[in-house]
Amino acid sequence: MQVDPGNARVTGHLARCVANYAVQQGVHVDAARRAQAAADFLTSRALKLAPDNNEVKTLRDEVVKLLELKAH
């Protein structure tokens, strides 16, 4: 991310990892909320960077489903 912040695929994969962290057992509630917000933001950003990229769309769908977010 630091080397290429405009890379939608990397942003999407980072979001997926953050979402996985958010739903792990034993994660403090506040940390989980922050991670959920970060994953939502990152996948939304990735879609803005590459709206036609199927991999990014799939990652967004996975995060929305995993975190039970409202798709926008």
ChimeraX attribute file (.defattr): number of C-alpha atoms within 10 A of each C-alpha:
attribute: neighborCount
match mode: 1-to-1
recipient: residues
	/A:1	11
	/A:2	6
	/A:3	6
	/A:4	9
	/A:5	11
	/A:6	14
	/A:7	14
	/A:8	24
	/A:9	21
	/A:10	16
	/A:11	24
	/A:12	27
	/A:13	20
	/A:14	18
	/A:15	28
	/A:16	23
	/A:17	13
	/A:18	21
	/A:19	25
	/A:20	17
	/A:21	17
	/A:22	25
	/A:23	16
	/A:24	10
	/A:25	8
	/A:26	9
	/A:27	12
	/A:28	10
	/A:29	11
	/A:30	10
	/A:31	12
	/A:32	20
	/A:33	15
	/A:34	14
	/A:35	20
	/A:36	25
	/A:37	17
	/A:38	17
	/A:39	28
	/A:40	23
	/A:41	15
	/A:42	23
	/A:43	28
	/A:44	21
	/A:45	19
	/A:46	25
	/A:47	22
	/A:48	12
	/A:49	17
	/A:50	16
	/A:51	13
	/A:52	10
	/A:53	13
	/A:54	12
	/A:55	15
	/A:56	25
	/A:57	19
	/A:58	13
	/A:59	21
	/A:60	25
	/A:61	15
	/A:62	16
	/A:63	26
	/A:64	20
	/A:65	12
	/A:66	15
	/A:67	16
	/A:68	10
	/A:69	13
	/A:70	8
	/A:71	11
	/A:72	5
